[in-house]
Amino acid sequence: MRGFVHTLLVEDEPNMVRTLAKILERRGFRVDSAANGAEALPLLEQSTYDLLITDLNMPVMDGMQLLREMQTRGISLPTIVLTGHGSIQSAVEAMQLGAGDYLIKPCDPDELLLVAERLLELRDLRREVKHLRAAVRRSNDHFGPMVGKSAAMRDVYRTVDAVSQNKSNVIILGDNGTGKELVARTLHQRGAWADKPFVAVNCGALSETLLESQLFGHRRGAFTGAIEDHDGVFLAASGGTLFLDEITDIPAALQVKFLRAIQEKEVMPLGSSRSLRFDARLVAATNRDIEAMVLAGRFRSDLYYRLNVVTITLPPLRERRDDLEVLIEHFVEQFSQSYGVQPRQVTPEAMRALQAYSWPGNVRELQNVIERAFALSVSSEISLDDLPLSVRAPIDTATAAVLGDSLSLGDLERRTIAAALQRSGGNKNEAARLLGIERQRLYRKMEKYGLT
């Protein structure tokens, strides 16, 4: 028998409950019980069960009424019906209402376990078929590793497809979390040099000295700590693609040297008097308004025009709502595989919350939210309770309209953070977990809004 199986046993005879529960628990089932259908319904709505075992003849609400109510409320799970010798016709009727099989009381323990295992295997098979069909359907919504079917993403696919056949320099524009590096990698993978190096460097993550060394290389003894020669990323990417993230963070002093490298296709490592040739496609990316920076004199116009042969603009997730469902399915499939579990169903309530949220962190935030549900829960479903507080209880624009036009996005964010802090009793670690953000980010937001 498989591992943890959450089972609801609906039976009005205490001795029968004890006997069946003992049989099931010895084989790894976790068993809850209810004395009749009326007691069972709230449990079915509040918890996620893998299996239902119900008697047909019970007071208050019998098994047949329970099945009808489940059908009305959209509750579906593998169900075994227990019946006496004289009620086989009722058992057949129960199967027409969704029950998977029936057993005549008193049932054989081995037969009960065998039927339970068969129904659970059938459920898993149906889920697998459903996800395979969804995967086939989603294949039309993918472009290599990129996911989306919206008009905006189709425009991105067409540009990537065209540019991947040459080595034109590219600038990718988009907010944090929209997938700029993924686009750069797709450009590389679809080109004729896919087997050549793809080298990525974040220009905003290093000091000026380290960035210069990282980009252009250095020779031993060029500066304190330079104990051996280092080629730099231009040379390392030669023949392939060099991805420069946060290109606008390159200091002004380095922009001249950077421009010369692009123009001449050669670099001079620190501490060297000899230039070295390289041949790599340059893909730059930024989340800033680079044209405004050029106009303001904070980024060289000649460098910008050298880089900006082709521009690819990635829309924020809030502007590509058509892609939400397929992205959710994609991440559910991805984390099902990485966590080694069956694909999970997203409950209607959770899906509504995911679709209503504004996703300031874009696709990366959505990916983190789905992984969080896999990391913190062993349920076969992703429910509303598996989502961070910021996602499952946002103050949407309709609420803002009720509260008044003066309520800004900052007001909404402040209220959401305050609600998380109140719910956690002031525990900042727990509040950050509820909001689905890092603790340091929570501290910055608290300071910004004067929350203590």
Protein Blocks (a to p, Z undefined) as FASTA:
>chain_A
ZZddddddddfbfklmmmmmmmmmmnopacdddfbfklmmmmmmmpccfbdcddfbdghi
afklmmmmmmmnopacdddddddfklmmmmmmmmmnopabdcdddddfklmmmmmmmmmm
mmmmmmmmmmmmmmmmmmmmcghjbgcjbfklmmmmmmmmmmmmpccdcdddddehilpm
mmmmmmmmmmmklmpccddddfklpcfklmmmmmnopaehkaghiabccebjmlmmgoia
cddehkllpcfklmmmmmmmmmnopacdehiabdcddddddddddfbdfklmmmnopacf
klmmmmmmbccddddfklmmmlmmmmmmmmmmmmmmmnopacddddfklmmmmmmpgoln
lmmlmmmmmmmmmmmpcbfbdcfklpcfklmmcccfklmmmnopklcfklmmmmmmmmmm
mmnnopaklmmmmnopafklmmmmmmmnopZZ
